[in-house]
Structure formats: C-alpha cells, structure tokens
Amino acid sequence: MVKYDEHKQMDRVFHALSDTTRRSILRRIKEEEFTVSELAEPYDMSLAAVSKHLKVLEKAGLIERTKQGKIHWCGLVTEPLIEAELVLKSLSGRL
C-alpha cells in the first residue's frame, strides 16, 4: 500500500518544477550555493517574491537553506529530482 504522504511530497516536487522562475533558480544553484539576495538579483521581482519561490522549493525538498548570521545560503538537494525522474520514466514505460 502506498502512503498518501509519499504522493503528497512528489506532488510538491512537480508543483515546484512547474514554475519557470523556480526552475531557473534550481539551474543557478546546481553548481554552487547562493545567498537569497544573490538569487534575487536577476529577477524583476521583490526579495519577498523570490523568498516565496524559495519556500516552495524548500517545502518540496529541492533546496536546503543554511544560516550564517543573518545570511541565508541555498543549495540544491538532488534526491527529489531523481525520484521525480523515476516517476516519469515509469509513466513512459522505460524503467
């Protein structure tokens, strides 16, 4: 029996990936960690708006935030992406 919570977490991953800005953020932090302010720089939106995107990514388990004083660093967590890839492959029959 598959637990609902497992589906709920994968739903969060796919929801997070459904937005262009969030995918762009993930591409940027693929190689290195960035501060929230650094991540916000290229986007034409407020720091608060970028923070909301980061919260969605964090809730999906796709990023990890660490604090150094008042500075928040964001890094990529790849495990949910690997699980999402397996789900997609199973749907296409190429496992």
DSSP file (Angstrom, degrees, kcal/mol; ACC not computed):
  #  RESIDUE AA STRUCTURE BP1 BP2  ACC     N-H-->O    O-->H-N    N-H-->O    O-->H-N    TCO  KAPPA ALPHA  PHI   PSI    X-CA   Y-CA   Z-CA
    1    1 A M              0   0    0      0, 0.0     2,-0.4     0, 0.0     0, 0.0   0.000 360.0 360.0 360.0 131.3    0.0    0.0    0.0
    2    2 A V        -     0   0    0      1,-0.0     2,-0.2     2,-0.0     3,-0.0  -0.733 360.0-125.0 -89.4 132.4    1.4    3.4   -1.0
    3    3 A K    >>  -     0   0    0     -2,-0.4     4,-1.2     1,-0.1     3,-0.6  -0.515   8.9-131.1 -78.9 144.3    1.1    6.1    1.7
    4    4 A Y  H 3> S+     0   0    0      1,-0.2     4,-2.6     2,-0.2     5,-0.2   0.861 105.6  62.6 -59.9 -38.2   -0.7    9.4    0.8
    5    5 A D  H 3> S+     0   0    0      1,-0.2     4,-2.2     2,-0.2    -1,-0.2   0.852  99.1  54.9 -59.6 -35.7    2.2   11.4    2.3
    6    6 A E  H <> S+     0   0    0     -3,-0.6     4,-1.7     2,-0.2    -1,-0.2   0.914 111.1  44.5 -63.7 -42.3    4.6    9.9   -0.3
    7    7 A H  H  X S+     0   0    0     -4,-1.2     4,-2.5     1,-0.2    -2,-0.2   0.895 110.3  55.6 -66.6 -40.0    2.3   11.1   -3.1
    8    8 A K  H  X S+     0   0    0     -4,-2.6     4,-1.8     1,-0.2    -2,-0.2   0.898 107.4  48.8 -61.6 -41.6    1.9   14.5   -1.4
    9    9 A Q  H  X S+     0   0    0     -4,-2.2     4,-1.8     2,-0.2    -1,-0.2   0.907 111.4  48.8 -66.8 -41.2    5.6   15.1   -1.4
   10   10 A M  H  X S+     0   0    0     -4,-1.7     4,-2.5     1,-0.2     5,-0.2   0.871 107.8  55.9 -66.8 -34.8    6.0   14.1   -5.0
   11   11 A D  H  X S+     0   0    0     -4,-2.5     4,-2.4     1,-0.2    -1,-0.2   0.898 106.1  51.5 -59.9 -40.1    3.1   16.5   -5.8
   12   12 A R  H  X S+     0   0    0     -4,-1.8     4,-2.6     2,-0.2    -2,-0.2   0.892 108.7  51.2 -63.6 -39.7    5.1   19.3   -4.1
   13   13 A V  H  X S+     0   0    0     -4,-1.8     4,-2.2     2,-0.2    -2,-0.2   0.954 112.8  43.8 -63.2 -49.9    8.1   18.4   -6.3
   14   14 A F  H  X S+     0   0    0     -4,-2.5     4,-0.8     1,-0.2    -2,-0.2   0.869 113.2  52.3 -66.3 -35.0    6.2   18.6   -9.5
   15   15 A H  H >< S+     0   0    0     -4,-2.4     3,-0.9    -5,-0.2     4,-0.3   0.939 110.1  48.8 -63.0 -45.6    4.4   21.8   -8.4
   16   16 A A  H >< S+     0   0    0     -4,-2.6     3,-1.0     1,-0.3    -2,-0.2   0.887 111.6  49.5 -60.6 -39.4    7.7   23.4   -7.6
   17   17 A L  H 3< S+     0   0    0     -4,-2.2    -1,-0.3     1,-0.2    -2,-0.2   0.610  93.9  76.8 -75.9 -11.7    9.1   22.3  -11.0
   18   18 A S  T << S+     0   0    0     -3,-0.9     2,-0.4    -4,-0.8    -1,-0.2   0.601  81.1  80.6 -76.5  -9.7    6.0   23.7  -12.8
   19   19 A D  S <> S-     0   0    0     -3,-1.0     4,-2.2    -4,-0.3     5,-0.2  -0.843  70.8-145.1-105.8 133.6    7.2   27.3  -12.5
   20   20 A T  H  > S+     0   0    0     -2,-0.4     4,-2.3     1,-0.2     5,-0.2   0.894 100.3  51.2 -59.5 -44.2    9.8   28.9  -14.8
   21   21 A T  H  > S+     0   0    0      1,-0.2     4,-2.3     2,-0.2    -1,-0.2   0.919 110.4  48.7 -63.0 -43.4   11.4   31.1  -12.1
   22   22 A R  H  > S+     0   0    0      2,-0.2     4,-2.2     1,-0.2    -1,-0.2   0.891 110.9  50.2 -65.8 -38.7   11.8   28.1   -9.7
   23   23 A R  H  X S+     0   0    0     -4,-2.2     4,-2.1     2,-0.2    -1,-0.2   0.899 110.0  51.7 -64.0 -38.4   13.4   26.0  -12.5
   24   24 A S  H  X S+     0   0    0     -4,-2.3     4,-2.0     2,-0.2    -2,-0.2   0.901 108.2  51.1 -63.5 -41.6   15.7   28.9  -13.2
   25   25 A I  H  X S+     0   0    0     -4,-2.3     4,-2.0     1,-0.2    -2,-0.2   0.924 109.0  51.0 -61.3 -44.5   16.7   29.1   -9.5
   26   26 A L  H  < S+     0   0    0     -4,-2.2     4,-0.4     1,-0.2    -1,-0.2   0.894 108.3  52.0 -62.0 -39.7   17.4   25.4   -9.4
   27   27 A R  H >< S+     0   0    0     -4,-2.1     3,-0.8     1,-0.2     4,-0.4   0.904 109.3  50.9 -62.1 -40.1   19.7   25.7  -12.5
   28   28 A R  H >X S+     0   0    0     -4,-2.0     3,-0.5     1,-0.2     4,-0.5   0.880 113.1  43.3 -66.5 -37.8   21.6   28.5  -10.8
   29   29 A I  T 3< S+     0   0    0     -4,-2.0    47,-0.8     1,-0.2    -1,-0.2   0.351  85.7  98.7 -92.5   8.9   22.2   26.6   -7.6
   30   30 A K  T <4 S+     0   0    0     -3,-0.8    -1,-0.2    -4,-0.4    -2,-0.1   0.881  96.1  26.1 -59.5 -39.3   23.1   23.4   -9.5
   31   31 A E  T <4 S+     0   0    0     -3,-0.5     2,-0.3    -4,-0.4    -1,-0.2   0.752 130.7   5.5 -99.2 -29.2   26.9   24.0   -9.1
   32   32 A E  S  < S-     0   0    0     -4,-0.5    -1,-0.2    42,-0.0     2,-0.2  -0.976  74.7 -95.2-153.7 162.5   27.2   26.2   -6.0
   33   33 A E        -     0   0    0     -2,-0.3     2,-0.3    42,-0.1    42,-0.2  -0.525  36.6-166.8 -80.4 150.0   25.3   27.7   -3.1
   34   34 A F  E     -A   74   0A   0     40,-1.7    40,-3.1    -2,-0.2     2,-0.1  -0.936  22.1-113.6-131.1 155.6   23.9   31.3   -3.3
   35   35 A T  E  >  -A   73   0A   0     -2,-0.3     4,-2.3    38,-0.2    38,-0.2  -0.473  34.7-110.3 -78.8 162.4   22.5   33.7   -0.8
   36   36 A V  H  > S+     0   0    0     36,-1.5     4,-1.8     1,-0.2     5,-0.1   0.913 120.6  51.9 -59.5 -42.4   18.9   34.7   -1.1
   37   37 A S  H  > S+     0   0    0      1,-0.2     4,-1.1     2,-0.2    -1,-0.2   0.903 109.0  49.5 -62.1 -41.5   19.9   38.2   -2.2
   38   38 A E  H  4 S+     0   0    0      1,-0.2     3,-0.3     2,-0.2    -1,-0.2   0.891 110.2  51.1 -64.5 -38.9   22.2   36.8   -4.9
   39   39 A L  H  < S+     0   0    0     -4,-2.3    -1,-0.2     1,-0.2    -2,-0.2   0.840 109.0  52.1 -66.6 -31.8   19.4   34.6   -6.2
   40   40 A A  H >< S+     0   0    0     -4,-1.8     3,-1.5    -5,-0.2     5,-0.3   0.744  87.6  86.3 -76.3 -23.5   17.0   37.5   -6.3
   41   41 A E  T 3< S+     0   0    0     -4,-1.1    -1,-0.2    -3,-0.3    -2,-0.1   0.852  87.9  44.3 -50.2 -50.9   19.4   39.8   -8.4
   42   42 A P  T 3  S+     0   0    0      0, 0.0     2,-0.4     0, 0.0    -1,-0.3   0.589  98.7  87.8 -77.3  -5.4   18.5   38.7  -11.9
   43   43 A Y  S <  S-     0   0    0     -3,-1.5     2,-1.7    -4,-0.2     7,-0.1  -0.730  74.9-134.3-100.5 141.6   14.7   38.6  -11.4
   44   44 A D  S    S+     0   0    0     -2,-0.4     2,-0.3     2,-0.0    -3,-0.1  -0.491  77.0  88.5 -87.5  65.8   12.4   41.6  -11.9
   45   45 A M  S    S-     0   0    0     -2,-1.7    -2,-0.1    -5,-0.3     5,-0.0  -0.967  82.4 -84.9-154.6 165.1   10.6   40.9   -8.6
   46   46 A S     >  -     0   0    0     -2,-0.3     4,-2.0     1,-0.1     5,-0.2  -0.237  36.7-113.5 -71.7 162.4   10.9   41.8   -4.9
   47   47 A L  H  > S+     0   0    0      1,-0.2     4,-2.4     2,-0.2     5,-0.1   0.859 119.5  57.1 -61.9 -35.6   13.0   39.9   -2.5
   48   48 A A  H  > S+     0   0    0      2,-0.2     4,-1.7     1,-0.2    -1,-0.2   0.892 105.1  50.4 -63.0 -39.9    9.8   38.8   -0.8
   49   49 A A  H  > S+     0   0    0      2,-0.2     4,-1.7     1,-0.2    -2,-0.2   0.911 111.0  48.0 -65.7 -42.2    8.5   37.3   -4.0
   50   50 A V  H  X S+     0   0    0     -4,-2.0     4,-2.4     1,-0.2    -2,-0.2   0.900 108.3  55.9 -64.3 -39.6   11.8   35.4   -4.5
   51   51 A S  H  X S+     0   0    0     -4,-2.4     4,-2.1     1,-0.2    -1,-0.2   0.862 104.1  53.8 -60.5 -36.1   11.6   34.2   -0.9
   52   52 A K  H  X S+     0   0    0     -4,-1.7     4,-1.8     2,-0.2    -1,-0.2   0.912 108.2  49.3 -64.8 -41.5    8.1   32.8   -1.6
   53   53 A H  H  X S+     0   0    0     -4,-1.7     4,-2.2     1,-0.2    -2,-0.2   0.912 110.3  51.4 -62.1 -41.8    9.6   30.8   -4.6
   54   54 A L  H  X S+     0   0    0     -4,-2.4     4,-2.6     1,-0.2    -1,-0.2   0.863 105.9  54.8 -64.9 -35.4   12.3   29.5   -2.3
   55   55 A K  H  X S+     0   0    0     -4,-2.1     4,-2.7     2,-0.2    -1,-0.2   0.894 107.5  50.0 -64.4 -39.5    9.8   28.4    0.3
   56   56 A V  H  X S+     0   0    0     -4,-1.8     4,-1.6     2,-0.2    -2,-0.2   0.930 113.1  46.3 -62.8 -44.8    8.0   26.3   -2.3
   57   57 A L  H  <>S+     0   0    0     -4,-2.2     5,-2.5     1,-0.2     6,-0.8   0.883 113.8  48.9 -64.5 -38.8   11.3   24.8   -3.4
   58   58 A E  H ><5S+     0   0    0     -4,-2.6     3,-1.3     4,-0.2    -2,-0.2   0.914 108.9  51.6 -68.0 -42.9   12.3   24.1    0.2
   59   59 A K  H 3<5S+     0   0    0     -4,-2.7    -1,-0.2     1,-0.3    -2,-0.2   0.834 108.4  53.0 -62.9 -31.9    8.9   22.6    1.1
   60   60 A A  T 3<5S-     0   0    0     -4,-1.6    -1,-0.3   -48,-0.2    -2,-0.2   0.554 116.1-118.7 -78.4  -8.2    9.4   20.3   -1.9
   61   61 A G  T < 5S+     0   0    0     -3,-1.3    -3,-0.2    -4,-0.3    -2,-0.1   0.648  81.5 120.3  80.6  15.0   12.8   19.3   -0.5
   62   62 A L  S   <S+     0   0    0     -5,-2.5    15,-2.7    -6,-0.2     2,-0.3   0.694  72.1  33.0 -88.2 -20.5   14.6   20.6   -3.6
   63   63 A I  E     -B   76   0A   0     -6,-0.8     2,-0.4    13,-0.2    13,-0.2  -0.936  65.6-149.0-131.8 159.6   16.7   23.1   -1.8
   64   64 A E  E     -B   75   0A   0     11,-2.4    11,-2.1    -2,-0.3     2,-0.4  -0.996  12.6-151.6-127.0 130.5   18.3   23.3    1.6
   65   65 A R  E     -B   74   0A   0     -2,-0.4     2,-0.4     9,-0.2     9,-0.2  -0.850  10.8-173.7-102.9 137.4   18.8   26.6    3.5
   66   66 A T  E     -B   73   0A   0      7,-2.3     7,-3.3    -2,-0.4     2,-0.4  -0.973  15.9-137.8-125.0 146.3   21.6   27.2    5.9
   67   67 A K  E     -B   72   0A   0     -2,-0.4     2,-0.4     5,-0.2     5,-0.2  -0.862  18.5-179.0-108.2 136.1   22.0   30.3    8.0
   68   68 A Q  E >  S-B   71   0A   0      3,-3.0     3,-2.0    -2,-0.4     2,-0.4  -0.874  73.6 -57.7-127.0  96.2   25.2   32.2    8.7
   69   69 A G  T 3  S-     0   0    0     -2,-0.4     0, 0.0     1,-0.3     0, 0.0  -0.560 120.9 -18.9  65.2-123.0   24.2   35.0   11.0
   70   70 A K  T 3  S+     0   0    0     -2,-0.4     2,-0.4    -3,-0.1    -1,-0.3   0.508 119.1  98.6 -90.7  -6.0   21.6   36.9    9.0
   71   71 A I  E <   - B   0  68A   0     -3,-2.0    -3,-3.0   -36,-0.0     2,-0.5  -0.703  59.3-155.8 -90.7 130.5   22.6   35.5    5.7
   72   72 A H  E     - B   0  67A   0     -2,-0.4   -36,-1.5    -5,-0.2     2,-0.4  -0.915   7.1-160.7-104.7 124.9   20.7   32.5    4.3
   73   73 A W  E     -AB  35  66A   0     -7,-3.3    -7,-2.3    -2,-0.5     2,-0.4  -0.845   4.5-154.2-103.6 141.9   22.5   30.3    1.8
   74   74 A C  E     +AB  34  65A   0    -40,-3.1   -40,-1.7    -2,-0.4     2,-0.3  -0.964  14.4 176.9-120.7 132.1   20.6   28.0   -0.6
   75   75 A G  E     - B   0  64A   0    -11,-2.1   -11,-2.4    -2,-0.4     2,-0.2  -0.934  31.7-101.5-131.7 156.4   21.9   24.8   -2.1
   76   76 A L  E     - B   0  63A   0    -47,-0.8     2,-0.5    -2,-0.3   -13,-0.2  -0.498  20.4-158.0 -78.4 140.9   20.4   22.1   -4.3
   77   77 A V        -     0   0    0    -15,-2.7     4,-0.4    -2,-0.2   -47,-0.0  -0.987   7.6-171.0-115.9 117.4   19.1   18.8   -3.0
   78   78 A T    >>  +     0   0    0     -2,-0.5     4,-2.0     1,-0.2     3,-0.6   0.700  63.6  84.7 -87.8 -19.8   19.1   16.2   -5.8
   79   79 A E  H 3> S+     0   0    0      1,-0.3     4,-2.3     2,-0.2     5,-0.2   0.888  90.4  49.8 -54.9 -45.8   17.2   13.3   -4.3
   80   80 A P  H 3> S+     0   0    0      0, 0.0     4,-2.3     0, 0.0    -1,-0.3   0.855 109.7  53.0 -62.6 -31.2   13.7   14.6   -5.1
   81   81 A L  H <> S+     0   0    0     -3,-0.6     4,-2.2    -4,-0.4    -2,-0.2   0.887 108.2  49.9 -68.4 -38.3   14.7   15.2   -8.7
   82   82 A I  H  X S+     0   0    0     -4,-2.0     4,-1.9     2,-0.2    -1,-0.2   0.916 111.5  48.5 -64.8 -43.2   16.0   11.6   -9.0
   83   83 A E  H  X S+     0   0    0     -4,-2.3     4,-2.0     2,-0.2    -2,-0.2   0.899 110.7  51.0 -63.6 -40.5   12.7   10.3   -7.6
   84   84 A A  H  X S+     0   0    0     -4,-2.3     4,-2.4     1,-0.2    -1,-0.2   0.894 107.8  53.2 -63.6 -39.6   10.7   12.6  -10.0
   85   85 A E  H  X S+     0   0    0     -4,-2.2     4,-2.6     1,-0.2    -1,-0.2   0.901 107.8  50.8 -61.6 -40.9   12.8   11.2  -12.9
   86   86 A L  H  X S+     0   0    0     -4,-1.9     4,-2.3     2,-0.2    -1,-0.2   0.893 108.8  51.5 -64.4 -39.5   11.9    7.7  -11.9
   87   87 A V  H  X S+     0   0    0     -4,-2.0     4,-1.6     2,-0.2    -2,-0.2   0.940 111.8  46.6 -61.3 -46.9    8.2    8.5  -11.7
   88   88 A L  H  X S+     0   0    0     -4,-2.4     4,-1.5     1,-0.2    -2,-0.2   0.898 112.0  50.4 -63.7 -41.5    8.4   10.0  -15.2
   89   89 A K  H  X>S+     0   0    0     -4,-2.6     5,-2.0     1,-0.2     4,-0.8   0.892 108.0  53.0 -64.3 -38.5   10.3    7.0  -16.6
   90   90 A S  H  <5S+     0   0    0     -4,-2.3     3,-0.3     1,-0.2    -1,-0.2   0.845 107.8  52.2 -66.3 -31.9    7.8    4.6  -15.1
   91   91 A L  H  <5S+     0   0    0     -4,-1.6    -1,-0.2     1,-0.2    -2,-0.2   0.808 111.2  46.2 -71.8 -29.6    5.0    6.5  -16.8
   92   92 A S  H  <5S-     0   0    0     -4,-1.5    -1,-0.2    -5,-0.1    -2,-0.2   0.532 112.4-119.6 -91.0  -5.3    6.7    6.3  -20.2
   93   93 A G  T  <5S+     0   0    0     -4,-0.8    -3,-0.2    -3,-0.3    -4,-0.1   0.677  79.9 116.2  80.0  18.0    7.5    2.6  -19.7
   94   94 A R      <       0   0    0     -5,-2.0    -4,-0.2    -6,-0.2    -3,-0.1  -0.295 360.0 360.0-114.9  48.2   11.3    3.0  -19.9
   95   95 A L              0   0    0     -6,-0.2    -1,-0.2    -5,-0.1    -5,-0.1   0.467 360.0 360.0 -80.9 360.0   12.4    1.9  -16.4
